[in-house]
Each structure stands twice: as C-alpha cells, then as structure tokens.
Amino acid sequence: MTKFLSHLLWLLPGAAAAQGPVAFVLKGQLDPSLQPPAKVYLYRNGEITDSAGVRGGQFEIKGLSPGPDRAYLILDRQGRHPQNVWEADLKHGFYLEEGTVTFTSPDSLKHARLAGPRLTTEWQQLLKSTEPIVQRLKQLEADDRAATPEVRKSHTFQDMRAERRAAIDRDRNALYSDFVRAHPASLVSLYQVDLMSNAKADKQLAKQLLAGLSPELRASALGQKVAAKVQAPDALTVGMPAPDFTLATPDGRAVALRSYRGKYVLVDFWASWCGPCRAENPNVARVYQEFKGRNFDVLGVSIDQPTARAKWLKAVNDDHLPWAQVLDSEAATGKVAARYYVDAIPQNFLVDPTGKIVAMNLRGEALKTAVAQFIK
C-alpha cells in the first residue's frame, strides 16, 4: 500500500493559538504589468476575509487578527473571487502576526519571496530544511509509478519501498523534533506538533514534543486540541461513528457525508498515483454497478495534491468511476484522511444508514460479500 505525503502538507489555517489582537500588513511587488481589475485575496480559517486591488504589481492589505495565525494569499488577474483556491495563483507559508510581511516576485504570487517577522521567518526556515525530504518522497512516488503492476506486487519491491519510506520518516521526524525543541515558544512549533499528531505512527512523538512546549502554547485553544488528539484512539473501528466531512466535487459542488444518511455508503480513500488503488478501482466499480439503486452508494475521496487535479480527473475518467468524487484538500476542519487515521491507501469504510462504520478495508471479493450482507 502507498503512503501519502501527509507530513509535508501545509494544512488549512486553524484557530489562532494565542489571543490578543495583532495588527498585520501584507505588502507586495509582483509583475509591474499587473493592473486593475487584478486583486489579491486573503484566505484564512477556511474562507476569504479580505482583498485588495493590484496596481503596477503593488498591493497592500492591513488588518487585525485575534492572534497570530497562518494564512494564504491568492492572486486573481481578473479580480474574480476565486471559487477553488487550490487552482489559483496561491502563496502559503506566512503568518498573520504583528508587523509586515512582504511578497516580492517578477511574475506570479506563488513564486514570491517572503520577508516578515519572526513566525514567518521561522516557518520559511523549517520549510527550506524539509526540501531534501520532499525530493526523496517525490522520488519514492515516482519510482512507484514507474514500476509495472507485476513489480509493485513483488515482495522485493515492497520491502525495498518500505525501507526507503521508513528511513525518510525517521529523518523527517528528527528534523521536525530538532526544530520544535529549539523553538519551544513558537506557534510554528505548535502547528508542527499538531500536524504530526494526525499520524498514528507519530502520536507518541507528538505527545513528547507537546510536553516540551511553553505553558502558554499548551494552554492555548490549539494546544488543548492537540493534547486531546494525542490522547485519542489510534484508529477508527467498526461500531464507531464515521466522522462527518464536507468536500467539493470537480465542479465545485459541496458533498457532505451526512447527506448519505438513510443508505449504506462506501467511503473510499484513493489517489491517481496509487497503483494498488487503481488496481482495486474496477472491483469497486463492479460492486457499485451491482448494488446501486439498492440503498447503496460510493463516495470517492482522493488525496491527490491540488496541483495534480488534471491527473485525478483523468484517473476518474480512465477507471470509469461514476459515483461522486471529492478532493481531500480544503475541508475547514483539516485533512479528512487524517481524521479517519488513513496513513496508507487504498482504504475504505462501509458506513450504515445511521452513520456508523460497519466494515473496513474491504478488498476484492470481501467487498462484495460485505455489501451483500447488508443489502438484501
């Protein structure tokens, strides 16, 4: 099974870790040819909260935040409110904090260099230090995609891949641990521990790192949220309620898991780059065709990167997947896969009409057998 790059994703902004209003300024010098109606949009806490016009490539946004918090900035050259932030010219990697963050680029916003106060500087340092890890992960996934289905099934290939991934994970965690221990009072560290706490394999380490953070960070709303996560169960099990979520289809339609109440639904986590997922898709399609219209449905949840949207849609078309497909990248509550404790794919959950998990990790004939057990 293929693990995804959860530890290197910049999650959606969450509640500020410390209260106390901070006055922030976002200033930019982009392509000088940028003129009205071009606009930049500030995206935080799952929504666009401010905007500013761009003239001669320059813009400025001033505002107040309840406390330091992470954010995105989006550029739209036509001044249109972006419907899908992940397809926009987007820049992440900065914090709304007391002071000024500057964005400098001769062309697009996403290529802009950042300069800012302490939190933005610290995050940039951490991000730069992860570049070798990112490249190793990309190479690992590239090697997986390049291998034939027969090679991917071999024990030699799987063992070699597992060893490479384990080494990457060890180096990644060592890097994150060093940063957090060197910055015990930094909000960047708390967000990093929050990210690590989403993976069950790293929860114990996250718990240890959380204990080393400043009392102020641990007492914050985010600190308490992380503390609750590291004490939570390590996995979902049959009989537990399936966590609700709302994600968007390719055409922007919001789909909520709760909208499937009253029928059985298979929540299927997959990705276009995942060989085992693609190999299992025809089986899921056969079961869907046999039981559709009989109080049964499928909801596909892709963990493809937003930048791989075209590959995701091509895989949906090539594999003939007619059920609803959503992309797990912009849920306001964070990555849905993390809430389902998914650290490898393919993985699925059969949810009954009341929203309870009744079966998990169904493959091949086991999927048809389980569905048939409930759909008479």
Secondary structure, DSSP 8 states (H G I E B T S, - for coil): -B---GGG--------SS-S-EEEEEEEE--TT--TT-EEEEEETTEEEEEEE-BTTEEEEEEEESS-EEEEEEEETT----S-GGGSEEEEEEEE-SEEEEEE-SS-STT-EEE-SHHHHHHHHHHHHTHHHHHHHHHHHHHHHHS-HHHHHSHHHHHHHHHHHHHHHHHHHHHHHHHHHH-TT-HHHHHHHHHHTTSGGGHHHHHHHHHTS-HHHHHSHHHHHHHHHHHS-SS--TTSB----EEE-TTS-EEEGGGGTTSEEEEEEE-TT-HHHHHHHHHHHHHHHHHTTSSEEEEEEE---GGGHHHHHHHHHHTT--SEEEETT--TTS-HHHHTT--SBSEEEEE-TTSBEEEES--THHHHHHHHHH--
